[in-house]
Amino acid sequence: MTLEAAERHKQQRLEAVEPATVNKEVNCLKAMLTKAVRWGYLKENPPKGMSALKEPPGRLRYLTPEETTRLLTACPTPPYLRPIVDLAMHTGMRRSEILALRWGDVDLRRRTITLSHTKNNEPHVIPINDTAAAVLRTRPRVVGTDALFPDLNGPMVARAFWRACRKADVPNLRLHDLRHTSASYLAVGGFNLRAIQQLLGHKDLRMTARYAHLSADHLQQVVKSLNMVLGSTAR
């Protein structure tokens, strides 16, 4: 394969899929050809110098307070759904991280959850608030397993969540958007991006930067309030 052929293939794929998908495919191709060079099947890796496509900003859908109320009202059944929704919103954990939780990961005395297996393959400690702590205290322990949510998988939870969203009339919402909801309200509350990054476990601050405009909107309101506190000097 030549660099020209790889670039041509990249442009062809861009007509069918999103830039992020093309970048993932190109990275996979580079990795395979690098292995081929290392093992002596090829002398060089032509696509190694290919530049990545610019990706549009990631999806940022989060719940409004009114939507949150409707969604939680629609989540009493199945009984596992409301605890998962609460944990996702109040900790920012991913669905896979919640379903993988073990009692050994939970420290209610210190109010922390330790995630040993994360997307970044790095251990991550999450502080928990009163709501998350209450959810964990009321979870029943199942004999023969240390899992908090045994016998559940991602598709089962996704289907139950979709039905709750439809019942609550909350459109265009995925379970992962509860993670966005958690981060978005922290940004609106004025917390800095570094703190949000640590809570979500983002390795790169650029992943957290999508919430920056929410923080900026909040700060604009804070500045406006100075007129009331200090009085206006405008003439």
N, CA, C and O of each residue as an XYZ file, in Angstrom:
940
protein
N       0.837     -1.203      0.000
C       0.000      0.000      0.000
C       0.869      1.250      0.000
O       1.848      1.341      0.741
N       0.499      2.210     -0.839
C       1.219      3.483     -0.878
C       0.466      4.530     -0.066
O      -0.705      4.358      0.273
N       1.172      5.623      0.236
C       0.535      6.723      0.967
C      -0.603      7.306      0.134
O      -1.644      7.682      0.672
N      -0.403      7.378     -1.166
C      -1.442      7.919     -2.043
C      -2.701      7.053     -1.993
O      -3.816      7.573     -1.943
N      -2.519      5.735     -2.007
C      -3.668      4.822     -1.953
C      -4.395      4.942     -0.617
O      -5.623      4.895     -0.561
N      -3.626      5.097      0.454
C      -4.234      5.238      1.776
C      -5.038      6.531      1.876
O      -6.128      6.543      2.448
N      -4.503      7.616      1.322
C      -5.226      8.889      1.341
C      -6.504      8.801      0.504
O      -7.535      9.362      0.874
N      -6.428      8.106     -0.606
C      -7.593      7.957     -1.474
C      -8.681      7.157     -0.753
O      -9.863      7.494     -0.818
N      -8.260      6.100     -0.069
C      -9.211      5.282      0.688
C      -9.843      6.105      1.812
O     -11.035      5.970      2.088
N      -9.052      6.949      2.452
C      -9.567      7.795      3.535
C     -10.662      8.719      3.031
O     -11.687      8.887      3.692
N     -10.451      9.321      1.861
C     -11.443     10.227      1.288
C     -12.708      9.475      0.868
O     -13.817      9.994      0.999
N     -12.538      8.270      0.372
C     -13.697      7.464     -0.019
C     -14.534      7.085      1.201
O     -15.763      7.134      1.153
N     -13.876      6.711      2.280
C     -14.593      6.337      3.502
C     -15.314      7.539      4.093
O     -16.365      7.393      4.717
N     -14.751      8.720      3.897
C     -15.350      9.935      4.455
C     -16.711     10.232      3.827
O     -17.522     10.955      4.406
N     -16.955      9.677      2.653
C     -18.251      9.868      2.001
C     -19.340      9.011      2.646
O     -20.531      9.257      2.454
N     -18.918      7.996      3.418
C     -19.894      7.060      3.996
C     -20.008      7.148      5.510
O     -21.066      6.854      6.066
N     -18.934      7.549      6.185
C     -18.935      7.558      7.652
C     -18.389      8.881      8.173
O     -17.883      9.704      7.410
N     -18.499      9.072      9.489
C     -18.049     10.300     10.121
C     -16.519     10.349     10.215
O     -15.869      9.305     10.187
N     -15.932     11.564     10.327
C     -14.474     11.693     10.451
C     -13.888     10.888     11.609
O     -12.797     10.330     11.484
N     -14.598     10.824     12.727
C     -14.086     10.076     13.879
C     -13.914      8.602     13.538
O     -12.945      7.970     13.960
N     -14.861      8.052     12.769
C     -14.773      6.646     12.362
C     -13.592      6.442     11.419
O     -12.854      5.465     11.544
N     -13.414      7.366     10.476
C     -12.279      7.269      9.542
C     -10.967      7.306     10.312
O     -10.065      6.516     10.032
N     -10.849      8.206     11.272
C      -9.618      8.303     12.064
C      -9.331      7.004     12.805
O      -8.181      6.573     12.877
N     -10.365      6.381     13.355
C     -10.174      5.106     14.059
C      -9.699      4.024     13.091
O      -8.817      3.231     13.422
N     -10.280      3.996     11.908
C      -9.884      2.989     10.918
C      -8.447      3.211     10.456
O      -7.685      2.257     10.302
N      -8.083      4.471     10.238
C      -6.714      4.786      9.814
C      -5.719      4.406     10.906
O      -4.660      3.849     10.616
N      -6.053      4.701     12.144
C      -5.160      4.337     13.256
C      -4.986      2.826     13.357
O      -3.901      2.330     13.659
N      -6.075      2.104     13.100
C      -6.000      0.634     13.113
C      -5.093      0.145     11.987
O      -4.278     -0.756     12.186
N      -5.240      0.744     10.803
C      -4.396      0.380      9.663
C      -2.927      0.656      9.964
O      -2.065     -0.176      9.686
N      -2.646      1.829     10.533
C      -1.263      2.172     10.884
C      -0.669      1.148     11.847
O       0.473      0.714     11.694
N      -1.479      0.771     12.852
C      -0.988     -0.184     13.857
C      -0.673     -1.537     13.234
O       0.336     -2.159     13.568
N      -1.533     -1.992     12.331
C      -1.308     -3.296     11.686
C      -0.050     -3.265     10.816
O       0.754     -4.197     10.841
N       0.112     -2.177     10.041
C       1.280     -2.092      9.174
C       2.568     -1.906      9.971
O       3.632     -2.358      9.549
N       2.472     -1.241     11.121
C       3.639     -1.117     11.998
C       4.071     -2.493     12.486
O       5.264     -2.793     12.535
N       3.093     -3.337     12.850
C       3.399     -4.720     13.253
C       4.054     -5.473     12.093
O       5.013     -6.219     12.289
N       3.522     -5.266     10.878
C       4.069     -5.963      9.716
C       5.526     -5.580      9.472
O       6.348     -6.425      9.118
N       5.840     -4.289      9.666
C       7.231     -3.840      9.528
C       8.094     -4.467     10.612
O       9.200     -4.934     10.340
N       7.586     -4.476     11.840
C       8.350     -5.015     12.969
C       8.634     -6.501     12.787
O       9.693     -6.988     13.183
N       7.683     -7.225     12.187
C       7.839     -8.665     12.009
C       8.563     -9.021     10.705
O       8.779    -10.199     10.421
N       8.940     -8.008      9.910
C       9.725     -8.258      8.712
C       8.946     -8.521      7.450
O       9.538     -8.875      6.430
N       7.615     -8.357      7.482
C       6.815     -8.583      6.277
C       6.867     -7.382      5.332
O       6.714     -7.539      4.121
N       7.083     -6.185      5.881
C       7.181     -4.965      5.083
C       8.450     -4.209      5.463
O       8.971     -4.363      6.567
N       8.933     -3.400      4.543
C      10.117     -2.580      4.827
C       9.744     -1.231      5.429
O      10.524     -0.633      6.170
N       8.544     -0.759      5.103
C       8.129      0.545      5.616
C       6.610      0.582      5.785
O       5.890     -0.288      5.296
N       6.150      1.605      6.485
C       4.727      1.793      6.744
C       4.306      3.121      6.093
O       4.370      4.165      6.743
N       3.878      3.099      4.824
C       3.567      4.348      4.106
C       2.533      5.240      4.795
O       2.711      6.458      4.807
N       1.450      4.683      5.375
C       0.440      5.570      5.979
C       0.860      6.153      7.339
O       0.098      6.891      7.963
N       2.065      5.820      7.788
C       2.470      6.258      9.122
C       2.398      7.775      9.283
O       2.088      8.267     10.368
N       2.681      8.521      8.212
C       2.695      9.971      8.312
C       1.370     10.637      7.979
O       1.303     11.861      7.871
N       0.315      9.845      7.817
C      -0.988     10.429      7.480
C      -1.524     11.260      8.632
O      -1.457     10.853      9.792
N      -2.055     12.426      8.301
C      -2.617     13.285      9.337
C      -4.071     12.901      9.599
O      -4.761     12.395      8.714
N      -4.522     13.145     10.814
C      -5.896     12.815     11.188
C      -6.860     13.873     10.660
O      -6.501     15.041     10.506
N      -8.072     13.448     10.389
C      -9.118     14.374      9.980
C      -9.598     15.194     11.178
O      -9.589     14.713     12.311
N     -10.009     16.410     10.922
C     -10.559     17.221     11.995
C     -11.955     16.715     12.335
O     -12.809     16.584     11.458
N     -12.178     16.434     13.612
C     -13.459     15.902     14.047
C     -14.335     17.011     14.612
O     -13.831     17.910     15.286
N     -15.639     16.963     14.349
C     -16.538     17.960     14.932
C     -16.649     17.754     16.439
O     -16.322     16.677     16.937
N     -17.104     18.765     17.170
C     -17.254     18.609     18.623
C     -18.157     17.431     18.946
O     -19.101     17.135     18.213
N     -17.856     16.767     20.048
C     -18.647     15.613     20.451
C     -20.059     15.999     20.876
O     -20.328     17.157     21.194
N     -20.941     15.033     20.879
C     -22.328     15.229     21.282
C     -22.382     15.736     22.713
O     -21.666     15.238     23.582
N     -23.232     16.729     22.959
C     -23.378     17.264     24.308
C     -24.859     17.466     24.602
O     -25.368     18.586     24.551
N     -25.536     16.372     24.909
C     -26.949     16.405     25.284
C     -27.027     16.162     26.778
O     -26.498     15.167     27.273
N     -27.670     17.047     27.493
C     -27.838     16.833     28.923
C     -29.247     17.215     29.340
O     -29.927     17.973     28.649
N     -29.677     16.686     30.470
C     -31.045     16.866     30.937
C     -31.280     18.259     31.510
O     -30.432     18.804     32.216
N     -32.439     18.823     31.198
C     -32.876     20.025     31.892
C     -33.472     19.594     33.238
O     -33.788     18.417     33.411
N     -33.631     20.507     34.183
C     -34.255     20.122     35.470
C     -35.639     19.504     35.282
O     -35.984     18.547     35.974
N     -36.435     20.037     34.356
C     -37.771     19.493     34.127
C     -37.691     18.076     33.559
O     -38.456     17.202     33.966
N     -36.774     17.846     32.628
C     -36.600     16.507     32.061
C     -36.114     15.527     33.127
O     -36.526     14.367     33.146
N     -35.247     15.994     34.002
C     -34.737     15.135     35.064
C     -35.871     14.632     35.941
O     -35.926     13.448     36.271
N     -36.781     15.531     36.320
C     -37.917     15.148     37.158
C     -38.791     14.119     36.460
O     -39.193     13.128     37.070
N     -39.087     14.346     35.186
C     -39.936     13.415     34.435
C     -39.259     12.054     34.277
O     -39.904     11.013     34.403
N     -37.957     12.071     34.000
C     -37.244     10.810     33.799
C     -37.193      9.989     35.076
O     -37.449      8.785     35.044
N     -36.868     10.613     36.192
C     -36.784      9.867     37.449
C     -38.144      9.307     37.854
O     -38.225      8.232     38.448
N     -39.208     10.035     37.532
C     -40.559      9.550     37.824
C     -40.882      8.310     37.000
O     -41.667      7.463     37.427
N     -40.282      8.202     35.827
C     -40.554      7.082     34.923
C     -39.638      5.891     35.145
O     -39.705      4.917     34.396
N     -38.785      5.950     36.155
C     -37.764      4.906     36.333
C     -37.999      3.904     37.477
O     -37.041      3.250     37.889
N     -39.215      3.750     38.008
C     -39.344      2.781     39.112
C     -39.218      1.331     38.665
O     -38.856      0.469     39.466
N     -39.509      1.051     37.406
C     -39.382     -0.310     36.897
C     -38.584     -0.289     35.595
O     -38.700      0.649     34.807
N     -37.782     -1.314     35.372
C     -37.411     -2.376     36.310
C     -36.645     -1.811     37.505
O     -36.073     -0.726     37.406
N     -36.623     -2.522     38.624
C     -36.078     -1.949     39.866
C     -34.604     -1.572     39.813
O     -34.148     -0.768     40.625
N     -33.858     -2.132     38.878
C     -32.439     -1.797     38.807
C     -32.181     -0.473     38.093
O     -31.090      0.086     38.204
N     -33.186      0.040     37.351
C     -32.930      1.188     36.488
C     -32.689      2.472     37.262
O     -31.732      3.189     36.968
N     -33.528      2.786     38.245
C     -33.376      4.048     38.978
C     -32.018      4.134     39.679
O     -31.384      5.187     39.609
N     -31.534      3.069     40.357
C     -30.192      3.161     40.954
C     -29.094      3.443     39.933
O     -28.166      4.200     40.217
N     -29.191      2.841     38.747
C     -28.183      3.063     37.711
C     -28.243      4.501     37.215
O     -27.208      5.140     37.027
N     -29.453      5.011     37.003
C     -29.620      6.391     36.548
C     -29.079      7.365     37.588
O     -28.372      8.311     37.242
N     -29.407      7.139     38.857
C     -28.918      8.023     39.923
C     -27.393      8.014     39.999
O     -26.769      9.069     40.120
N     -26.795      6.828     39.928
C     -25.335      6.739     39.997
C     -24.689      7.425     38.801
O     -23.669      8.099     38.949
N     -25.269      7.263     37.624
C     -24.701      7.895     36.432
C     -24.737      9.409     36.543
O     -23.771     10.082     36.185
N     -25.849      9.952     37.040
C     -25.978     11.408     37.125
C     -25.149     12.009     38.258
O     -24.641     13.123     38.136
N     -25.012     11.272     39.358
C     -24.357     11.847     40.536
C     -22.878     11.491     40.656
O     -22.189     12.009     41.534
N     -22.382     10.611     39.783
C     -20.947     10.289     39.814
C     -20.270     10.544     38.475
O     -19.050     10.699     38.419
N     -21.057     10.589     37.383
C     -20.455     10.730     36.056
C     -19.872      9.436     35.527
O     -19.142      9.456     34.536
N     -20.174      8.307     36.161
C     -19.635      7.032     35.695
C     -20.294      6.590     34.395
O     -21.449      6.919     34.125
N     -19.551      5.849     33.606
C     -20.069      5.247     32.383
C     -20.928      4.034     32.740
O     -20.818      3.469     33.828
N     -21.785      3.653     31.794
C     -22.634      2.479     32.015
C     -21.794      1.240     32.309
O     -22.099      0.483     33.230
N     -20.744      1.036     31.531
C     -19.905     -0.152     31.723
C     -19.255     -0.159     33.097
O     -19.090     -1.218     33.703
N     -18.884      1.022     33.593
C     -18.247      1.121     34.901
C     -19.238      0.807     36.013
O     -18.886      0.168     37.004
N     -20.476      1.258     35.848
C     -21.504      0.986     36.865
C     -21.823     -0.501     36.905
O     -21.910     -1.091     37.981
N     -21.995     -1.107     35.738
C     -22.358     -2.521     35.697
C     -21.225     -3.418     36.188
O     -21.461     -4.552     36.605
N     -19.996     -2.908     36.138
C     -18.848     -3.704     36.588
C     -18.555     -3.516     38.079
O     -17.631     -4.136     38.605
N     -19.325     -2.675     38.761
C     -19.046     -2.376     40.171
C     -19.123     -3.623     41.046
O     -20.007     -4.466     40.893
N     -18.169     -3.708     41.966
C     -18.138     -4.753     42.984
C     -18.190     -4.092     44.354
O     -17.797     -2.937     44.515
N     -18.674     -4.834     45.328
C     -18.736     -4.268     46.681
C     -17.352     -3.921     47.189
O     -17.195     -3.013     48.006
N     -16.349     -4.636     46.713
C     -14.985     -4.323     47.110
C     -14.494     -2.988     46.577
O     -13.491     -2.458     47.055
N     -15.202     -2.436     45.576
C     -14.828     -1.133     45.013
C     -15.400      0.030     45.822
O     -14.980      1.176     45.660
N     -16.360     -0.277     46.692
C     -17.122      0.765     47.388
C     -16.613      0.940     48.816
O     -16.470     -0.033     49.557
N     -16.344      2.180     49.192
C     -15.957      2.507     50.559
C     -16.906      3.590     51.063
O     -16.689      4.780     50.833
N     -17.967      3.157     51.756
C     -18.969      4.112     52.220
C     -18.453      4.972     53.364
O     -18.930      6.088     53.568
N     -17.492      4.465     54.104
C     -16.941      5.261     55.209
C     -16.162      6.448     54.655
O     -16.303      7.568     55.144
N     -15.347      6.208     53.645
C     -14.589      7.295     53.020
C     -15.363      7.966     51.888
O     -14.931      8.977     51.333
N     -16.495      7.393     51.565
C     -17.345      7.919     50.481
C     -16.589      7.982     49.156
O     -16.461      9.042     48.544
N     -16.100      6.838     48.737
C     -15.403      6.745     47.457
C     -15.775      5.450     46.744
O     -16.170      4.461     47.361
N     -15.633      5.496     45.427
C     -15.719      4.304     44.583
C     -14.409      4.224     43.817
O     -13.978      5.209     43.219
N     -13.778      3.067     43.831
C     -12.532      2.866     43.096
C     -12.816      2.045     41.846
O     -13.263      0.901     41.926
N     -12.553      2.640     40.703
C     -12.739      1.944     39.432
C     -11.395      1.377     38.986
O     -10.467      2.120     38.667
N     -11.309      0.066     38.971
C     -10.050     -0.585     38.588
C      -9.939     -0.753     37.078
O      -8.838     -0.727     36.528
N     -11.072     -0.925     36.412
C     -11.070     -1.138     34.967
C     -11.835      0.008     34.309
O     -13.065      0.054     34.354
N     -11.101      0.921     33.706
C     -11.698      2.088     33.072
C     -11.384      2.100     31.582
O     -10.612      1.275     31.093
N     -11.992      3.045     30.866
C     -11.749      3.184     29.428
C     -10.292      3.490     29.151
O      -9.747      3.075     28.128
N      -9.649      4.227     30.073
C      -8.243      4.591     29.899
C      -7.290      3.569     30.498
O      -6.073      3.753     30.468
N      -7.852      2.475     31.051
C      -7.043      1.426     31.677
C      -6.198      1.954     32.829
O      -5.107      1.450     33.095
N      -6.714      2.975     33.509
C      -6.029      3.517     34.676
C      -7.000      3.544     35.848
O      -8.136      3.987     35.684
N      -6.580      3.077     37.040
C      -7.467      3.131     38.217
C      -7.915      4.559     38.487
O      -7.161      5.514     38.301
N      -9.152      4.679     38.928
C      -9.743      6.004     39.112
C     -10.615      5.992     40.355
O     -11.477      5.123     40.493
N     -10.408      6.938     41.263
C     -11.192      7.027     42.498
C     -12.202      8.154     42.351
O     -11.845      9.284     42.017
N     -13.473      7.834     42.604
C     -14.557      8.800     42.469
C     -15.155      9.099     43.837
O     -15.528      8.172     44.556
N     -15.254     10.368     44.213
C     -15.963     10.705     45.453
C     -17.468     10.587     45.232
O     -17.944     10.806     44.118
N     -18.214     10.249     46.264
C     -19.663     10.099     46.118
C     -20.387     11.055     47.060
O     -19.932     11.317     48.173
N     -21.522     11.570     46.592
C     -22.316     12.492     47.392
C     -23.406     11.728     48.152
O     -23.418     10.497     48.156
N     -24.316     12.460     48.791
C     -25.348     11.825     49.612
C     -26.263     10.916     48.791
O     -26.619      9.823     49.231
N     -26.640     11.373     47.598
C     -27.540     10.570     46.773
C     -26.895      9.257     46.364
O     -27.508      8.195     46.473
N     -25.659      9.332     45.894
C     -24.959      8.108     45.486
C     -24.747      7.182     46.672
O     -24.887      5.965     46.549
N     -24.413      7.751     47.811
C     -24.209      6.930     49.013
C     -25.500      6.227     49.409
O     -25.480      5.058     49.795
N     -26.632      6.941     49.314
C     -27.926      6.339     49.663
C     -28.263      5.191     48.715
O     -28.786      4.163     49.145
N     -27.964      5.364     47.426
C     -28.200      4.293     46.450
C     -27.394      3.058     46.812
O     -27.909      1.941     46.777
N     -26.137      3.261     47.158
C     -25.261      2.131     47.467
C     -25.677      1.435     48.762
O     -25.599      0.211     48.866
N     -26.119      2.216     49.746
C     -26.534      1.617     51.024
C     -27.777      0.750     50.871
O     -27.956     -0.224     51.603
N     -28.622      1.101     49.931
C     -29.881      0.370     49.774
C     -29.809     -0.750     48.741
O     -30.793     -1.461     48.536
N     -28.655     -0.920     48.084
C     -28.523     -2.016     47.134
C     -28.492     -3.343     47.868
O     -27.709     -3.504     48.805
N     -29.324     -4.304     47.470
C     -29.286     -5.617     48.140
C     -28.039     -6.397     47.740
O     -27.596     -6.337     46.593
N     -27.498     -7.104     48.671
C     -26.356     -7.981     48.368
C     -26.894     -9.341     47.937
O     -27.789     -9.899     48.572
N     -26.336     -9.864     46.852
C     -26.781    -11.126     46.285
C     -25.802    -12.223     46.692
O     -24.591    -12.102     46.506
N     -26.354    -13.290     47.249
C     -25.528    -14.403     47.703
C     -24.794    -15.020     46.512
O     -25.383    -15.277     45.463
N     -23.500    -15.248     46.701
C     -22.714    -15.920     45.671
C     -22.028    -15.000     44.694
O     -21.332    -15.467     43.792
N     -22.207    -13.684     44.851
C     -21.540    -12.745     43.953
C     -21.210    -11.460     44.687
O     -21.905    -11.069     45.625
N     -20.140    -10.805     44.251
C     -19.732     -9.527     44.823
C     -20.220     -8.358     43.970
O     -19.935     -7.200     44.277
N     -20.960     -8.663     42.891
C     -21.399     -7.625     41.963
C     -22.592     -6.861     42.523
O     -23.477     -7.441     43.152
N     -22.603     -5.547     42.284
C     -23.748     -4.739     42.695
C     -24.936     -4.937     41.768
O     -26.087     -4.861     42.199
N     -24.658     -5.192     40.495
C     -25.724     -5.370     39.506
C     -25.500     -6.679     38.745
O     -25.195     -6.662     37.552
N     -25.651     -7.810     39.436
C     -25.405     -9.091     38.759
C     -26.469     -9.387     37.709
O     -27.603     -8.917     37.792
N     -26.069    -10.175     36.727
C     -26.982    -10.659     35.682
C     -27.535     -9.537     34.799
O     -28.570     -9.712     34.155
N     -26.858     -8.389     34.765
C     -27.269     -7.313     33.873
C     -26.202     -7.110     32.803
O     -25.017     -7.346     33.037
N     -26.639     -6.670     31.629
C     -25.682     -6.311     30.586
C     -26.106     -4.987     29.947
O     -27.208     -4.496     30.189
N     -25.235     -4.427     29.145
C     -25.476     -3.123     28.551
C     -26.756     -3.033     27.739
O     -27.535     -2.103     27.950
N     -27.013     -3.970     26.805
C     -28.243     -3.893     26.010
C     -29.515     -3.938     26.852
O     -30.480     -3.236     26.547
N     -29.529     -4.761     27.915
C     -30.711     -4.821     28.787
C     -30.988     -3.457     29.412
O     -32.128     -2.994     29.422
N     -29.953     -2.823     29.926
C     -30.104     -1.525     30.577
C     -30.491     -0.463     29.555
O     -31.328      0.395     29.833
N     -29.880     -0.518     28.370
C     -30.186      0.465     27.325
C     -31.652      0.394     26.911
O     -32.293      1.426     26.710
N     -32.183     -0.818     26.782
C     -33.591     -0.969     26.399
C     -34.516     -0.427     27.483
O     -35.491      0.261     27.180
N     -34.217     -0.732     28.739
C     -35.031     -0.243     29.848
C     -34.972      1.279     29.931
O     -35.974      1.932     30.226
N     -33.803      1.833     29.671
C     -33.645      3.291     29.716
C     -34.415      3.944     28.568
O     -35.043      4.985     28.759
N     -34.370      3.349     27.395
C     -35.113      3.892     26.252
C     -36.611      3.911     26.539
O     -37.294      4.879     26.204
N     -37.123      2.851     27.153
C     -38.554      2.808     27.478
C     -38.908      3.895     28.501
O     -39.962      4.523     28.398
N     -38.028      4.118     29.489
C     -38.276      5.161     30.488
C     -38.277      6.540     29.842
O     -39.103      7.386     30.184
N     -37.352      6.773     28.905
C     -37.291      8.066     28.213
C     -38.549      8.301     27.389
O     -39.073      9.414     27.352
N     -39.028      7.264     26.735
C     -40.253      7.393     25.946
C     -41.446      7.683     26.850
O     -42.284      8.524     26.525
N     -41.524      6.994     27.976
C     -42.609      7.216     28.932
C     -42.562      8.631     29.498
O     -43.600      9.252     29.728
N     -41.335      9.142     29.723
C     -41.163     10.473     30.308
C     -41.204     11.586     29.279
O     -41.126     12.763     29.632
N     -41.325     11.224     28.003
C     -41.300     12.204     26.915
C     -39.999     13.011     26.939
O     -40.009     14.240     26.877
N     -38.891     12.293     27.029
C     -37.561     12.901     26.982
C     -36.874     12.369     25.730
O     -36.335     11.262     25.750
N     -36.882     13.138     24.637
C     -36.348     12.628     23.366
C     -34.831     12.750     23.262
O     -34.187     13.507     23.988
N     -34.289     11.970     22.323
C     -32.880     12.097     21.941
C     -31.937     12.017     23.143
O     -31.017     12.825     23.273
N     -32.171     11.047     24.008
C     -31.323     10.891     25.195
C     -30.796      9.470     25.266
O     -31.547      8.505     25.126
N     -29.488      9.356     25.485
C     -28.866      8.057     25.701
C     -28.372      7.997     27.145
O     -28.203      9.025     27.802
N     -28.150      6.795     27.617
C     -27.692      6.641     28.997
C     -26.371      7.374     29.224
O     -26.131      7.908     30.307
N     -25.516      7.399     28.200
C     -24.230      8.081     28.333
C     -24.417      9.582     28.541
O     -23.532     10.254     29.072
N     -25.573     10.107     28.120
C     -25.830     11.539     28.295
C     -26.024     11.917     29.761
O     -25.949     13.096     30.107
N     -26.267     10.946     30.616
C     -26.337     11.237     32.050
C     -24.956     11.631     32.574
O     -24.843     12.420     33.512
N     -23.928     11.088     31.973
C     -22.553     11.493     32.305
C     -22.343     12.950     31.897
O     -21.732     13.727     32.631
N     -22.862     13.318     30.707
C     -22.803     14.713     30.283
C     -23.604     15.606     31.223
O     -23.207     16.735     31.511
N     -24.731     15.093     31.697
C     -25.566     15.871     32.616
C     -24.794     16.200     33.883
O     -24.817     17.336     34.357
N     -24.116     15.210     34.423
C     -23.313     15.418     35.630
C     -22.265     16.498     35.416
O     -22.146     17.421     36.222
N     -21.509     16.384     34.334
C     -20.439     17.344     34.054
C     -20.992     18.723     33.726
O     -20.415     19.736     34.123
N     -22.107     18.768     33.002
C     -22.677     20.049     32.594
C     -23.129     20.866     33.794
O     -22.910     22.076     33.841
N     -23.755     20.215     34.757
C     -24.226     20.958     35.922
C     -23.077     21.382     36.826
O     -23.176     22.388     37.529
N     -21.997     20.628     36.810
C     -20.805     21.077     37.530
C     -20.234     22.332     36.873
O     -19.812     23.266     37.555
N     -20.228     22.339     35.535
C     -19.723     23.518     34.820
C     -20.608     24.724     35.072
O     -20.111     25.822     35.320
N     -21.923     24.524     35.010
C     -22.857     25.618     35.278
C     -22.701     26.111     36.713
O     -22.893     27.294     36.994
N     -22.352     25.203     37.613
C     -22.166     25.580     39.005
C     -20.868     26.322     39.274
O     -20.608     26.742     40.402
N     -20.053     26.485     38.233
C     -18.845     27.281     38.377
C     -17.590     26.502     38.715
O     -16.542     27.100     38.958
N     -17.675     25.178     38.735
C     -16.486     24.379     39.025
C     -15.543     24.412     37.826
O     -15.987     24.380     36.678
N     -14.250     24.475     38.095
C     -13.293     24.599     36.998
C     -13.161     23.286     36.227
O     -13.493     22.213     36.731
N     -12.675     23.397     35.006
C     -12.599     22.245     34.120
C     -11.648     21.176     34.639
O     -11.859     19.989     34.390
N     -10.618     21.575     35.348
C      -9.682     20.582     35.886
C     -10.369     19.675     36.899
O     -10.110     18.472     36.929
N     -11.239     20.240     37.727
C     -11.975     19.435     38.702
C     -12.924     18.474     37.986
O     -13.044     17.311     38.371
N     -13.599     18.968     36.941
C     -14.509     18.115     36.172
C     -13.726     17.008     35.475
O     -14.181     15.866     35.410
N     -12.563     17.342     34.960
C     -11.704     16.344     34.314
C     -11.351     15.220     35.285
O     -11.397     14.045     34.922
N     -11.000     15.579     36.514
C     -10.623     14.575     37.498
C     -11.806     13.693     37.866
O     -11.653     12.485     38.050
N     -12.985     14.296     37.972
C     -14.163     13.514     38.323
C     -14.514     12.522     37.218
O     -14.824     11.364     37.499
N     -14.469     12.971     35.958
C     -14.837     12.103     34.849
C     -13.730     11.125     34.466
O     -13.983     10.133     33.782
N     -12.509     11.403     34.903
C     -11.404     10.521     34.557
C     -10.901     10.714     33.142
O     -10.355      9.789     32.541
N     -11.087     11.932     32.597
C     -10.558     12.221     31.260
C      -9.035     12.319     31.324
O      -8.487     13.007     32.185
N      -8.367     11.635     30.423
C      -6.911     11.701     30.389
C      -6.440     13.007     29.769
O      -5.385     13.534     30.122
N      -7.240     13.522     28.837
C      -6.889     14.738     28.106
C      -7.907     15.819     28.444
O      -9.113     15.595     28.350
N      -7.418     16.988     28.837
C      -8.309     18.091     29.199
C      -9.172     18.530     28.023
O     -10.228     19.130     28.219
N      -8.729     18.234     26.799
C      -9.514     18.618     25.633
C     -10.866     17.904     25.613
O     -11.835     18.427     25.062
N     -10.937     16.713     26.210
C     -12.213     16.011     26.296
C     -13.185     16.762     27.192
O     -14.395     16.740     26.965
N     -12.654     17.422     28.205
C     -13.492     18.154     29.153
C     -13.851     19.537     28.641
O     -14.809     20.148     29.114
N     -13.090     20.033     27.679
C     -13.261     21.407     27.208
C     -14.620     21.641     26.560
O     -15.025     22.790     26.383
N     -15.335     20.568     26.203
C     -16.652     20.750     25.587
C     -17.642     21.426     26.545
O     -18.657     21.977     26.119
N     -17.327     21.372     27.853
C     -18.222     21.991     28.837
C     -17.827     23.435     29.161
O     -18.461     24.086     29.991
N     -16.785     23.924     28.505
C     -16.244     25.244     28.850
C     -17.264     26.353     28.620
O     -17.340     27.298     29.406
N     -18.051     26.245     27.545
C     -19.002     27.324     27.256
C     -20.080     27.420     28.323
O     -20.618     28.501     28.563
N     -20.405     26.288     28.977
C     -21.391     26.327     30.050
C     -20.840     27.080     31.244
O     -21.549     27.860     31.881
N     -19.564     26.842     31.547
C     -18.915     27.566     32.624
C     -18.837     29.052     32.300
O     -19.026     29.896     33.176
N     -18.558     29.368     31.039
C     -18.459     30.774     30.629
C     -19.802     31.479     30.768
O     -19.860     32.633     31.192
N     -20.899     30.777     30.404
C     -22.223     31.365     30.564
C     -22.513     31.671     32.027
O     -23.081     32.712     32.358
N     -22.117     30.755     32.889
C     -22.341     30.963     34.318
C     -21.540     32.170     34.817
O     -22.048     32.987     35.585
N     -20.295     32.271     34.378
C     -19.454     33.380     34.829
C     -20.002     34.717     34.333
O     -19.882     35.735     35.014
N     -20.605     34.705     33.141
C     -21.208     35.938     32.624
C     -22.338     36.404     33.544
O     -22.489     37.600     33.795
N     -23.121     35.461     34.039
C     -24.199     35.812     34.967
C     -23.636     36.338     36.282
O     -24.199     37.247     36.891
N     -22.504     35.747     36.718
C     -21.868     36.216     37.947
C     -21.404     37.656     37.799
O     -21.596     38.473     38.700
N     -20.788     37.969     36.650
C     -20.311     39.333     36.415
C     -21.477     40.317     36.382
O     -21.377     41.417     36.925
N     -22.574     39.927     35.753
C     -23.736     40.802     35.694
C     -24.282     41.103     37.090
O     -24.782     42.198     37.348
N     -24.181     40.128     37.980
C     -24.712     40.322     39.323
C     -23.935     41.370     40.109
O     -24.419     41.865     41.127
N     -22.727     41.715     39.643
C     -21.955     42.747     40.330
C     -22.660     44.102     40.271
O     -22.470     44.943     41.150
N     -23.466     44.309     39.246
C     -24.225     45.543     39.174
C     -25.135     45.704     40.390
O     -25.287     46.800     40.928
N     -25.725     44.608     40.804
C     -26.633     44.673     41.944
C     -25.865     44.779     43.251
O     -26.285     45.478     44.173
N     -24.738     44.082     43.325
C     -23.958     44.055     44.563
C     -23.208     45.354     44.778
O     -23.208     45.897     45.883
N     -22.562     45.865     43.719
C     -21.696     47.028     43.850
C     -22.374     48.303     43.375
O     -21.914     49.405     43.676
N     -23.469     48.158     42.632
C     -24.120     49.317     42.074
C     -23.525     49.685     40.735
O     -22.347     49.430     40.482
N     -24.322     50.276     39.885
C     -23.860     50.652     38.549
C     -23.266     52.059     38.567
O     -23.807     52.967     39.198
N     -22.133     52.226     37.857
C     -21.488     53.558     37.740
C     -21.707     54.137     36.366
O     -21.129     55.169     36.023
N     -22.560     53.467     35.551
C     -22.791     53.942     34.199
C     -23.512     55.280     34.222
O     -24.385     55.505     35.061
N     -23.156     56.157     33.317
C     -23.775     57.488     33.225
C     -24.583     57.578     31.941
O     -25.188     58.614     31.664
